[in-house]
């Protein structure tokens, strides 16, 4: 550690390969709080950056649930990244939305386009049919976004998010925050980038 520094020690000796120099968020000191310290939120949303296939070589899905308070401070409530089916990804996002009181679930639709609307409806119906949604629950609204539609490339979008981190406007809620932080620290040096994209939306 004295000779090479803590980051090199973690990568070379502890095999923490998610530590990368030159990552966009490498120098960010993330703010944290417990869930019971989150103030009243005026809006909660869950966003999914999906993949269209489910194989060992597929892209990961990224799911991020955030809330914003009256002072426009963002709280990152839950994070998940992994390889799964598009339907299962949306089922997870919908269950989070019900649990957190989110008004909508959003999907980046660069791949698959309008197909996601029908997958979304099917995912919701499967949760209802299996009794996983409390009776009388209203289905969260569906939103979509295309990354190329005026939002710029991935790095440009992430730089906008970086500015909010640097101003102290974003707090990570303790729990599965490490999933998000590892994804941010490796961006854009190494894929997958799906977690960062879902966080942007």
N, CA, C and O of each residue as an XYZ file, in Angstrom:
804
protein
N       0.845     -1.200      0.000
C       0.000      0.000      0.000
C       0.877      1.246      0.000
O       0.591      2.195     -0.729
N       1.950      1.261      0.812
C       2.843      2.420      0.882
C       3.529      2.659     -0.457
O       3.677      3.802     -0.890
N       3.950      1.569     -1.116
C       4.681      1.706     -2.368
C       3.782      2.055     -3.547
O       4.114      2.933     -4.343
N       2.631      1.365     -3.663
C       1.823      1.472     -4.871
C       0.545      2.285     -4.721
O      -0.057      2.682     -5.719
N       0.124      2.538     -3.478
C      -1.134      3.250     -3.267
C      -2.277      2.293     -3.044
O      -2.212      1.134     -3.455
N      -3.334      2.769     -2.389
C      -4.453      1.912     -1.995
C      -5.233      1.380     -3.195
O      -5.668      0.229     -3.179
N      -5.420      2.202     -4.244
C      -6.187      1.744     -5.408
C      -5.486      0.597     -6.115
O      -6.114     -0.410     -6.443
N      -4.179      0.744     -6.351
C      -3.421     -0.329     -7.000
C      -3.414     -1.584     -6.147
O      -3.530     -2.693     -6.669
N      -3.278     -1.418     -4.831
C      -3.305     -2.569     -3.926
C      -4.626     -3.321     -4.041
O      -4.638     -4.551     -4.100
N      -5.734     -2.591     -4.072
C      -7.045     -3.240     -4.156
C      -7.208     -3.997     -5.466
O      -7.771     -5.092     -5.477
N      -6.726     -3.432     -6.572
C      -6.863     -4.100     -7.867
C      -5.928     -5.296     -7.963
O      -6.361     -6.394     -8.314
N      -4.643     -5.095     -7.655
C      -3.637     -6.135     -7.868
C      -3.646     -7.213     -6.789
O      -3.465     -8.391     -7.096
N      -3.856     -6.827     -5.523
C      -3.744     -7.794     -4.422
C      -5.092     -8.295     -3.908
O      -5.193     -9.418     -3.414
N      -6.110     -7.474     -4.022
C      -7.431     -7.871     -3.537
C      -8.382     -8.218     -4.677
O      -9.523     -8.616     -4.445
N      -7.901     -8.064     -5.912
C      -8.671     -8.411     -7.119
C      -9.989     -7.651     -7.206
O     -10.985     -8.176     -7.705
N      -9.991     -6.414     -6.718
C     -11.175     -5.558     -6.869
C     -11.052     -4.854     -8.213
O     -10.645     -3.696     -8.299
N     -11.417     -5.591     -9.256
C     -11.176     -5.105    -10.610
C     -12.157     -4.027    -11.048
O     -12.054     -3.517    -12.164
N     -13.102     -3.673    -10.191
C     -14.027     -2.609    -10.552
C     -13.467     -1.232    -10.227
O     -14.140     -0.225    -10.446
N     -12.247     -1.174     -9.708
C     -11.610      0.110     -9.449
C     -10.801      0.488    -10.688
O      -9.877     -0.230    -11.071
N     -11.139      1.597    -11.305
C     -10.470      1.989    -12.533
C     -10.047      3.441    -12.465
O     -10.814      4.320    -12.070
N      -8.802      3.670    -12.864
C      -8.333      5.030    -12.992
C      -8.897      5.609    -14.276
O      -9.056      4.897    -15.267
N      -9.194      6.876    -14.259
C      -9.702      7.540    -15.444
C     -11.198      7.443    -15.606
O     -11.744      7.959    -16.582
N     -11.880      6.796    -14.676
C     -13.331      6.748    -14.728
C     -13.918      8.112    -14.435
O     -13.332      8.902    -13.695
N     -15.054      8.384    -15.002
C     -15.676      9.697    -14.874
C     -16.013     10.047    -13.425
O     -15.923     11.209    -13.030
N     -16.400      9.046    -12.634
C     -16.841      9.294    -11.261
C     -15.800      8.878    -10.226
O     -16.114      8.783     -9.040
N     -14.559      8.630    -10.663
C     -13.523      8.105     -9.778
C     -13.301      8.978     -8.550
O     -13.095      8.456     -7.454
N     -13.338     10.277     -8.713
C     -13.009     11.181     -7.605
C     -14.220     11.672     -6.818
O     -14.076     12.514     -5.932
N     -15.392     11.169     -7.123
C     -16.597     11.607     -6.411
C     -16.627     10.974     -5.021
O     -16.437      9.766     -4.877
N     -16.864     11.786     -4.016
C     -17.097     11.282     -2.655
C     -18.614     11.172     -2.494
O     -19.291     12.168     -2.240
N     -19.137      9.964     -2.643
C     -20.580      9.779     -2.613
C     -21.140     10.067     -1.226
O     -20.570      9.659     -0.214
N     -22.261     10.774     -1.195
C     -22.980     11.022      0.055
C     -23.905      9.844      0.328
O     -24.473      9.262     -0.596
N     -24.053      9.496      1.618
C     -24.896      8.364      1.997
C     -25.845      8.737      3.124
O     -25.590      9.661      3.896
N     -26.940      8.001      3.200
C     -27.849      8.109      4.339
C     -28.584      6.784      4.482
O     -28.621      5.976      3.554
N     -29.164      6.574      5.646
C     -30.014      5.398      5.847
C     -31.398      5.682      5.267
O     -31.772      6.835      5.056
N     -32.148      4.613      5.014
C     -33.483      4.784      4.444
C     -34.374      5.615      5.366
O     -35.194      6.402      4.895
N     -34.212      5.439      6.685
C     -35.058      6.197      7.611
C     -34.647      7.665      7.728
O     -35.303      8.442      8.422
N     -33.559      8.046      7.048
C     -33.129      9.448      7.027
C     -33.558     10.168      5.750
O     -33.322     11.368      5.604
N     -34.179      9.447      4.837
C     -34.657     10.073      3.599
C     -35.838     10.974      3.943
O     -36.784     10.526      4.591
N     -35.797     12.244      3.517
C     -36.924     13.138      3.801
C     -38.149     12.772      2.970
O     -38.099     11.855      2.149
N     -39.240     13.486      3.185
C     -40.428     13.259      2.356
C     -40.078     13.543      0.897
O     -39.448     14.551      0.579
N     -40.490     12.655      0.039
C     -40.183     12.784     -1.384
C     -41.425     13.223     -2.142
O     -42.530     12.741     -1.893
N     -41.220     14.145     -3.069
C     -42.362     14.642     -3.845
C     -42.623     13.783     -5.087
O     -43.713     13.825     -5.658
N     -41.610     13.000     -5.503
C     -41.788     12.136     -6.668
C     -40.769     11.007     -6.604
O     -39.617     11.208     -6.217
N     -41.215      9.821     -6.990
C     -40.335      8.649     -7.073
C     -40.534      8.028     -8.450
O     -41.655      7.966     -8.955
N     -39.450      7.572     -9.049
C     -39.526      6.911    -10.356
C     -38.532      5.753    -10.391
O     -37.510      5.763     -9.704
N     -38.856      4.778    -11.194
C     -37.965      3.634    -11.427
C     -37.672      3.589    -12.921
O     -38.589      3.652    -13.740
N     -36.385      3.481    -13.279
C     -36.017      3.429    -14.694
C     -35.204      2.184    -14.984
O     -34.407      1.732    -14.163
N     -35.423      1.640    -16.172
C     -34.764      0.423    -16.614
C     -33.998      0.702    -17.902
O     -34.542      1.269    -18.849
N     -32.728      0.296    -17.927
C     -31.988      0.257    -19.185
C     -31.870     -1.221    -19.526
O     -31.014     -1.912    -18.973
N     -32.714     -1.720    -20.427
C     -32.822     -3.165    -20.645
C     -31.911     -3.682    -21.749
O     -31.360     -2.929    -22.552
N     -31.781     -4.995    -21.746
C     -31.211     -5.713    -22.880
C     -32.361     -6.501    -23.514
O     -33.385     -6.740    -22.872
N     -32.189     -6.894    -24.750
C     -33.295     -7.566    -25.438
C     -33.146     -9.080    -25.469
O     -34.037     -9.781    -25.947
N     -32.026     -9.591    -24.962
C     -31.821    -11.041    -24.942
C     -31.366    -11.469    -23.556
O     -31.026    -10.637    -22.716
N     -31.366    -12.781    -23.328
C     -30.933    -13.339    -22.048
C     -30.011    -14.520    -22.300
O     -30.435    -15.674    -22.250
N     -28.739    -14.220    -22.575
C     -27.714    -15.249    -22.729
C     -26.487    -14.822    -21.938
O     -26.430    -13.707    -21.419
N     -25.503    -15.716    -21.849
C     -24.277    -15.385    -21.116
C     -23.538    -14.208    -21.737
O     -22.745    -13.548    -21.066
N     -23.793    -13.941    -23.019
C     -23.105    -12.846    -23.703
C     -23.996    -11.615    -23.847
O     -23.619    -10.660    -24.527
N     -25.157    -11.623    -23.224
C     -26.074    -10.480    -23.315
C     -25.552     -9.298    -22.508
O     -24.755     -9.447    -21.582
N     -26.031     -8.118    -22.894
C     -25.796     -6.942    -22.062
C     -26.543     -7.121    -20.748
O     -27.504     -7.885    -20.655
N     -26.081     -6.402    -19.745
C     -26.797     -6.405    -18.469
C     -28.003     -5.486    -18.546
O     -28.067     -4.593    -19.391
N     -28.947     -5.712    -17.665
C     -30.031     -4.776    -17.426
C     -29.606     -3.915    -16.241
O     -28.958     -4.409    -15.318
N     -29.959     -2.655    -16.257
C     -29.738     -1.790    -15.104
C     -31.077     -1.233    -14.650
O     -31.865     -0.756    -15.467
N     -31.338     -1.293    -13.343
C     -32.588     -0.745    -12.797
C     -32.227      0.200    -11.666
O     -31.461     -0.153    -10.768
N     -32.784      1.407    -11.714
C     -32.507      2.412    -10.693
C     -33.815      3.041    -10.218
O     -34.650      3.457    -11.020
N     -33.971      3.100     -8.904
C     -35.128      3.773     -8.296
C     -34.624      5.007     -7.560
O     -33.758      4.907     -6.690
N     -35.165      6.170     -7.909
C     -34.767      7.439     -7.295
C     -35.986      8.211     -6.824
O     -37.092      8.038     -7.336
N     -35.761      9.059     -5.849
C     -36.791      9.982     -5.397
C     -36.210     11.371     -5.280
O     -35.002     11.533     -5.109
N     -37.062     12.372     -5.372
C     -36.609     13.761     -5.267
C     -37.438     14.469     -4.210
O     -38.648     14.263     -4.114
N     -36.771     15.316     -3.407
C     -37.496     16.019     -2.354
C     -37.888     17.424     -2.810
O     -37.616     17.804     -3.949
N     -38.509     18.176     -1.948
C     -39.017     19.502     -2.307
C     -37.894     20.477     -2.646
O     -38.119     21.456     -3.357
N     -36.679     20.215     -2.139
C     -35.524     21.076     -2.446
C     -34.769     20.610     -3.691
O     -33.675     21.094     -3.980
N     -35.368     19.656     -4.431
C     -34.795     19.106     -5.661
C     -33.490     18.348     -5.402
O     -32.599     18.330     -6.251
N     -33.383     17.722     -4.222
C     -32.262     16.836     -3.925
C     -32.689     15.413     -4.261
O     -33.798     14.988     -3.937
N     -31.794     14.690     -4.911
C     -32.097     13.351     -5.398
C     -31.597     12.297     -4.404
O     -30.492     12.398     -3.871
N     -32.431     11.292     -4.169
C     -32.069     10.173     -3.300
C     -32.147      8.892     -4.119
O     -33.203      8.548     -4.650
N     -31.031      8.194     -4.215
C     -30.957      6.952     -4.968
C     -31.347      5.825     -4.026
O     -30.575      5.437     -3.149
N     -32.569      5.297     -4.221
C     -33.190      4.401     -3.257
C     -32.794      2.937     -3.439
O     -32.525      2.243     -2.458
N     -32.755      2.466     -4.673
C     -32.412      1.071     -4.954
C     -31.693      0.975     -6.291
O     -31.937      1.762     -7.206
N     -30.798     -0.011     -6.385
C     -30.041     -0.238     -7.618
C     -29.896     -1.727     -7.852
O     -29.700     -2.501     -6.915
N     -29.994     -2.120     -9.119
C     -29.799     -3.529     -9.484
C     -29.223     -3.600    -10.877
O     -29.577     -2.817    -11.759
N     -28.308     -4.575    -11.065
C     -27.710     -4.798    -12.376
C     -27.491     -6.294    -12.548
O     -27.011     -6.962    -11.631
N     -27.838     -6.822    -13.713
C     -27.612     -8.230    -13.961
C     -28.193     -8.664    -15.291
O     -28.844     -7.890    -15.993
N     -27.944     -9.914    -15.619
C     -28.476    -10.495    -16.850
C     -29.753    -11.250    -16.501
O     -29.756    -12.132    -15.643
N     -30.814    -10.895    -17.166
C     -32.111    -11.530    -16.954
C     -32.935    -11.337    -18.221
O     -32.439    -10.798    -19.210
N     -34.165    -11.766    -18.194
C     -35.019    -11.562    -19.370
C     -35.641    -10.159    -19.309
O     -35.762     -9.583    -18.228
N     -36.030     -9.616    -20.454
C     -36.709     -8.318    -20.443
C     -37.950     -8.319    -19.543
O     -38.198     -7.348    -18.827
N     -38.717     -9.391    -19.578
C     -39.942     -9.481    -18.771
C     -39.614     -9.455    -17.282
O     -40.275     -8.756    -16.513
N     -38.597    -10.214    -16.871
C     -38.227    -10.255    -15.455
C     -37.669     -8.919    -14.986
O     -37.878     -8.517    -13.842
N     -36.964     -8.242    -15.871
C     -36.443     -6.918    -15.536
C     -37.592     -5.952    -15.239
O     -37.539     -5.193    -14.270
N     -38.624     -5.986    -16.076
C     -39.771     -5.108    -15.866
C     -40.600     -5.537    -14.657
O     -41.157     -4.688    -13.961
N     -40.687     -6.829    -14.400
C     -41.389     -7.303    -13.192
C     -40.704     -6.748    -11.937
O     -41.368     -6.267    -11.019
N     -39.382     -6.819    -11.910
C     -38.644     -6.286    -10.765
C     -38.893     -4.786    -10.610
O     -39.153     -4.301     -9.509
N     -38.811     -4.065    -11.715
C     -39.018     -2.616    -11.672
C     -40.430     -2.276    -11.191
O     -40.609     -1.341    -10.410
N     -41.424     -3.022    -11.648
C     -42.806     -2.778    -11.230
C     -43.008     -3.069     -9.741
O     -43.703     -2.319     -9.055
N     -42.410     -4.141     -9.240
C     -42.521     -4.439     -7.808
C     -41.868     -3.344     -6.972
O     -42.393     -2.958     -5.928
N     -40.720     -2.844     -7.431
C     -40.088     -1.721     -6.731
C     -40.997     -0.499     -6.751
O     -41.158      0.186     -5.741
N     -41.590     -0.234     -7.911
C     -42.449      0.942     -8.044
C     -43.622      0.873     -7.072
O     -43.956      1.874     -6.438
N     -44.247     -0.289     -6.945
C     -45.345     -0.446     -5.988
C     -44.848     -0.251     -4.568
O     -45.476      0.455     -3.778
N     -43.721     -0.873     -4.240
C     -43.172     -0.801     -2.884
C     -42.773      0.621     -2.499
O     -42.962      1.033     -1.354
N     -42.224      1.366     -3.448
C     -41.708      2.709     -3.164
C     -42.718      3.821     -3.471
O     -42.447      4.990     -3.197
N     -43.864      3.472     -4.029
C     -44.854      4.483     -4.380
C     -44.463      5.311     -5.588
O     -44.785      6.498     -5.659
N     -43.772      4.697     -6.538
C     -43.334      5.422     -7.735
C     -44.511      5.685     -8.665
O     -45.396      4.843     -8.815
N     -44.513      6.842     -9.276
C     -45.578      7.202    -10.201
C     -45.449      6.553    -11.556
O     -46.444      6.363    -12.256
N     -44.213      6.207    -11.939
C     -44.026      5.570    -13.231
C     -42.776      4.700    -13.246
O     -41.882      4.828    -12.410
N     -42.756      3.819    -14.226
C     -41.566      3.043    -14.562
C     -41.174      3.463    -15.968
O     -42.002      3.477    -16.878
N     -39.913      3.802    -16.133
C     -39.426      4.225    -17.439
C     -38.496      3.190    -18.036
O     -37.828      2.445    -17.320
N     -38.464      3.155    -19.354
C     -37.623      2.208    -20.073
C     -36.887      2.946    -21.175
O     -37.499      3.683    -21.949
N     -35.563      2.751    -21.252
C     -34.822      3.266    -22.404
C     -35.111      2.327    -23.567
O     -34.806      1.136    -23.506
N     -35.698      2.868    -24.621
C     -36.236      2.023    -25.702
C     -35.387      2.054    -26.964
O     -35.916      1.877    -28.062
N     -34.072      2.277    -26.831
C     -33.229      2.264    -28.024
C     -33.294      0.923    -28.729
O     -33.295      0.857    -29.958
N     -33.349     -0.155    -27.942
C     -33.496     -1.498    -28.504
C     -34.922     -1.967    -28.247
O     -35.375     -1.974    -27.102
N     -35.608     -2.345    -29.265
C     -36.948     -2.907    -29.078
C     -38.083     -1.938    -29.321
O     -39.207     -2.362    -29.588
N     -37.814     -0.637    -29.237
C     -38.823      0.375    -29.546
C     -40.139      0.199    -28.813
O     -40.169      0.018    -27.596
N     -41.240      0.256    -29.576
C     -42.587      0.189    -28.999
C     -42.936     -1.177    -28.408
O     -43.937     -1.311    -27.705
N     -42.117     -2.183    -28.689
C     -42.373     -3.517    -28.138
C     -42.424     -3.481    -26.611
O     -43.110     -4.290    -25.987
N     -41.691     -2.535    -26.013
C     -41.612     -2.485    -24.551
C     -42.962     -2.204    -23.909
O     -43.200     -2.623    -22.776
N     -43.851     -1.507    -24.606
C     -45.180     -1.247    -24.035
C     -45.930     -2.542    -23.789
O     -46.555     -2.712    -22.743
N     -45.871     -3.457    -24.748
C     -46.578     -4.722    -24.570
C     -45.881     -5.602    -23.542
O     -46.550     -6.299    -22.778
N     -44.557     -5.585    -23.506
C     -43.826     -6.352    -22.490
C     -44.172     -5.816    -21.102
O     -44.306     -6.582    -20.147
N     -44.314     -4.503    -21.000
C     -44.664     -3.855    -19.733
C     -46.046     -4.314    -19.256
O     -46.223     -4.667    -18.090
N     -47.016     -4.305    -20.165
C     -48.368     -4.754    -19.811
C     -48.375     -6.223    -19.396
O     -49.031     -6.601    -18.425
N     -47.639     -7.047    -20.144
C     -47.566     -8.479    -19.821
C     -46.897     -8.706    -18.466
O     -47.342     -9.551    -17.690
N     -45.831     -7.956    -18.180
C     -45.140     -8.100    -16.899
C     -46.078     -7.749    -15.752
O     -46.120     -8.456    -14.745
N     -46.831     -6.660    -15.898
C     -47.779     -6.255    -14.859
C     -48.859     -7.319    -14.658
O     -49.179     -7.693    -13.529
N     -49.414     -7.799    -15.772
C     -50.485     -8.787    -15.661
C     -49.996    -10.065    -14.994
O     -50.734    -10.689    -14.232
N     -48.768    -10.455    -15.272
C     -48.230    -11.664    -14.643
C     -48.097    -11.483    -13.133
O     -48.321    -12.428    -12.377
N     -47.735    -10.279    -12.686
C     -47.635    -10.011    -11.246
C     -49.014    -10.055    -10.589
O     -49.176    -10.586     -9.491
N     -49.999     -9.493    -11.277
C     -51.377     -9.516    -10.772
C     -51.870    -10.964    -10.691
O     -52.423    -11.378     -9.672
N     -51.668    -11.736    -11.773
C     -52.136    -13.122    -11.829
C     -51.509    -13.983    -10.740
O     -52.145    -14.907    -10.231
N     -50.261    -13.683    -10.381
C     -49.556    -14.466     -9.370
C     -49.811    -13.954     -7.953
O     -49.296    -14.510     -6.984
N     -50.607    -12.894     -7.841
C     -50.916    -12.350     -6.521
C     -49.763    -11.609     -5.874
O     -49.739    -11.456     -4.653
N     -48.807    -11.145     -6.666
C     -47.650    -10.449     -6.124
C     -47.878     -8.947     -5.971
O     -47.064     -8.240     -5.376
N     -48.980     -8.479     -6.511
C     -49.347     -7.065     -6.396
C     -50.550     -6.965     -5.467
O     -51.542     -7.666     -5.669
N     -50.478     -6.099     -4.444
C     -51.636     -5.969     -3.553
C     -52.895     -5.615     -4.326
O     -52.849     -4.822     -5.266
N     -54.026     -6.204     -3.931
C     -55.293     -5.939     -4.616
C     -55.588     -4.447     -4.605
O     -55.347     -3.757     -3.615
N     -56.111     -3.968     -5.717
C     -56.460     -2.555     -5.827
C     -55.291     -1.663     -6.200
O     -55.469     -0.453     -6.341
N     -54.083     -2.234     -6.367
C     -52.923     -1.419     -6.734
C     -53.087     -0.884     -8.151
O     -53.501     -1.597     -9.065
N     -52.755      0.373     -8.302
C     -52.811      0.993     -9.629
C     -51.492      0.743    -10.347
O     -50.418      0.909     -9.768
N     -51.581      0.350    -11.590
C     -50.357      0.120    -12.354
C     -49.617      1.438    -12.563
O     -50.211      2.405    -13.038
N     -48.318      1.493    -12.216
C     -47.557      2.721    -12.457
C     -47.560      3.067    -13.941
O     -47.650      2.184    -14.794
N     -47.462      4.340    -14.237
C     -47.428      4.774    -15.621
C     -46.186      4.272    -16.341
O     -45.166      3.977    -15.719
N     -46.288      4.181    -17.661
C     -45.161      3.749    -18.484
C     -44.550      4.967    -19.162
O     -45.264      5.769    -19.764
N     -43.241      5.108    -19.066
C     -42.514      6.164    -19.775
C     -41.430      5.516    -20.611
O     -40.973      4.414    -20.309
N     -41.028      6.193    -21.643
C     -39.926      5.692    -22.457
C     -39.042      6.856    -22.877
O     -39.473      8.008    -22.914
N     -37.808      6.528    -23.190
C     -36.861      7.536    -23.663
C     -35.900      6.875    -24.631
O     -35.535      5.710    -24.471
N     -35.499      7.631    -25.632
C     -34.481      7.162    -26.569
C     -33.222      7.973    -26.323
O     -33.240      9.204    -26.359
N     -32.124      7.263    -26.071
C     -30.874      7.937    -25.727
C     -30.413      8.886    -26.822
O     -29.838      9.935    -26.534
N     -30.659      8.528    -28.070
C     -30.186      9.361    -29.165
C     -31.054     10.557    -29.471
O     -30.703     11.367    -30.330
N     -32.186     10.692    -28.786
C     -33.138     11.757    -29.122
C     -32.819     13.046    -28.367
O     -33.581     13.477    -27.502
N     -31.690     13.648    -28.704
C     -31.331     14.944    -28.128
C     -30.657     14.890    -26.782
O     -30.444     15.932    -26.163
N     -30.307     13.690    -26.299
C     -29.671     13.588    -24.992
C     -28.160     13.433    -25.079
O     -27.480     13.444    -24.053
N     -27.625     13.290    -26.283
C     -26.190     13.147    -26.459
C     -25.715     11.738    -26.173
O     -26.496     10.890    -25.739
N     -24.413     11.479    -26.419
C     -23.861     10.150    -26.161
C     -23.764      9.857    -24.662
O     -23.980     10.740    -23.833
N     -23.437      8.610    -24.329
C     -23.415      8.155    -22.934
C     -22.563      9.043    -22.038
O     -22.994      9.416    -20.947
N     -21.359      9.384    -22.486
C     -20.454     10.170    -21.638
C     -21.027     11.561    -21.384
O     -20.928     12.084    -20.274
N     -21.615     12.149    -22.395
C     -22.221     13.482    -22.214
C     -23.369     13.424    -21.206
O     -23.504     14.314    -20.367
N     -24.185     12.389    -21.287
C     -25.280     12.248    -20.326
C     -24.724     12.055    -18.910
O     -25.222     12.642    -17.950
N     -23.699     11.234    -18.801
C     -23.112     10.973    -17.482
C     -22.467     12.227    -16.905
O     -22.474     12.411    -15.688
N     -21.909     13.092    -17.747
C     -21.293     14.326    -17.258
C     -22.327     15.256    -16.624
O     -22.016     15.974    -15.674
N     -23.548     15.245    -17.143
C     -24.613     16.043    -16.528
C     -24.914     15.515    -15.125
O     -25.125     16.289    -14.191
N     -24.929     14.204    -14.993
C     -25.169     13.594    -13.691
C     -23.997     13.878    -12.754
O     -24.202     14.133    -11.567
N     -22.772     13.835    -13.276
C     -21.581     14.120    -12.479
C     -21.657     15.507    -11.846
O     -21.264     15.689    -10.694
N     -22.160     16.477    -12.595
C     -22.266     17.837    -12.059
C     -23.167     17.872    -10.827
O     -22.877     18.596     -9.875
N     -24.256     17.101    -10.831
C     -25.130     17.050     -9.657
C     -24.449     16.368     -8.475
O     -24.651     16.764     -7.327
N     -23.648     15.351     -8.751
C     -22.874     14.724     -7.669
C     -21.901     15.731     -7.063
O     -21.779     15.823     -5.842
N     -21.215     16.478     -7.909
C     -20.212     17.436     -7.427
C     -20.834     18.586     -6.650
O     -20.190     19.174     -5.781
N     -22.082     18.906     -6.959
C     -22.783     19.964     -6.214
C     -23.415     19.428     -4.932
O     -23.995     20.195     -4.163
N     -23.310     18.121     -4.692
C     -23.868     17.529     -3.484
C     -25.370     17.335     -3.536
O     -26.020     17.249     -2.495
N     -25.931     17.265     -4.738
C     -27.383     17.141     -4.894
C     -27.891     15.704     -4.909
O     -29.100     15.482     -4.970
N     -26.982     14.719     -4.854
C     -27.381     13.316     -4.937
C     -26.864     12.562     -3.723
O     -25.689     12.660     -3.371
N     -27.754     11.807     -3.086
C     -27.401     10.981     -1.929
C     -27.761      9.535     -2.216
O     -28.844      9.245     -2.724
N     -26.854      8.631     -1.890
C     -27.104      7.198     -2.046
C     -27.643      6.647     -0.735
O     -27.050      6.849      0.325
N     -28.756      5.958     -0.815
C     -29.349      5.335      0.366
C     -28.652      3.992      0.589
O     -28.538      3.175     -0.325
N     -28.192      3.784      1.810
C     -27.449      2.571      2.131
C     -28.314      1.331      1.927
O     -29.499      1.315      2.261
N     -27.706      0.318      1.383
C     -28.404     -0.929      1.077
C     -27.689     -1.594     -0.076
O     -26.663     -2.246      0.120
N     -28.223     -1.435     -1.287
C     -27.530     -1.978     -2.459
C     -26.802     -0.871     -3.237
O     -26.615     -0.964     -4.450
N     -26.400      0.171     -2.511
C     -25.708      1.321     -3.126
C     -24.386      0.920     -3.776
O     -23.946      1.570     -4.724
N     -23.739     -0.150     -3.277
C     -22.447     -0.562     -3.839
C     -22.579     -0.975     -5.302
O     -21.642     -0.794     -6.079
N     -23.724     -1.523     -5.685
C     -23.965     -1.901     -7.083
C     -23.840     -0.670     -7.973
O     -23.164     -0.699     -9.001
N     -24.493      0.400     -7.568
C     -24.457      1.648     -8.334
C     -23.069      2.264     -8.313
O     -22.575      2.714     -9.346
N     -22.438      2.289     -7.149
C     -21.135      2.954     -7.043
C     -20.062      2.241     -7.855
O     -19.214      2.896     -8.460
N     -20.083      0.918     -7.880
C     -19.126      0.189     -8.724
C     -19.363      0.509    -10.193
O     -18.412      0.697    -10.951
N     -20.619      0.570    -10.594
C     -20.942      0.882    -11.992
C     -20.477      2.284    -12.361
O     -19.937      2.496    -13.446
N     -20.686      3.241    -11.463
C     -20.260      4.613    -11.736
C     -18.742      4.721    -11.805
O     -18.205      5.406    -12.675
N     -18.056      4.051    -10.900
C     -16.592      4.165    -10.855
C     -15.911      3.542    -12.076
O     -14.837      3.994    -12.473
N     -16.513      2.519    -12.675
C     -15.875      1.899    -13.839
C     -16.253      2.606    -15.149
O     -15.669      2.309    -16.191
N     -17.199      3.515    -15.113
C     -17.689      4.187    -16.322
C     -16.735      5.306    -16.726
O     -16.310      6.056    -15.848
N     -16.371      5.467    -17.996
C     -16.692      4.633    -19.158
C     -15.568      3.664    -19.509
O     -15.472      3.199    -20.645
N     -14.707      3.358    -18.513
C     -13.527      2.535    -18.782
C     -13.902      1.112    -19.151
O     -13.297      0.518    -20.044
N     -14.901      0.562    -18.466
C     -15.260     -0.827    -18.724
C     -16.764     -0.999    -18.659
O     -17.437     -0.381    -17.833
N     -17.292     -1.851    -19.545
C     -18.720     -2.171    -19.527
C     -18.998     -3.177    -18.417
O     -18.064     -3.789    -17.898
N     -20.256     -3.359    -18.043
C     -21.459     -2.787    -18.646
C     -21.731     -1.363    -18.163
O     -21.325     -0.969    -17.070
N     -22.431     -0.601    -19.009
C     -22.781      0.786    -18.702
C     -24.268      0.961    -18.399
O     -24.729      2.084    -18.199
N     -25.016     -0.131    -18.363
C     -26.473     -0.047    -18.249
C     -26.936      0.609    -16.949
O     -27.933      1.330    -16.930
N     -26.209      0.355    -15.870
C     -26.578      0.943    -14.577
C     -26.453      2.469    -14.611
O     -27.279      3.184    -14.042
N     -25.415      2.952    -15.283
C     -25.211      4.394    -15.395
C     -26.316      5.013    -16.247
O     -26.817      6.094    -15.937
N     -26.692      4.321    -17.320
C     -27.764      4.840    -18.179
C     -29.106      4.899    -17.428
O     -29.815      5.903    -17.500
N     -29.444      3.835    -16.720
C     -30.720      3.858    -15.986
C     -30.705      4.949    -14.918
O     -31.739      5.544    -14.618
N     -29.522      5.209    -14.344
C     -29.409      6.280    -13.342
C     -29.595      7.657    -13.969
O     -30.166      8.556    -13.351
N     -29.114      7.817    -15.185
C     -29.287      9.113    -15.860
C     -30.771      9.430    -16.035
O     -31.214     10.538    -15.733
N     -31.547      8.439    -16.530
C     -32.950      8.693    -16.782
C     -33.680      9.005    -15.494
O     -34.887      9.249    -15.512
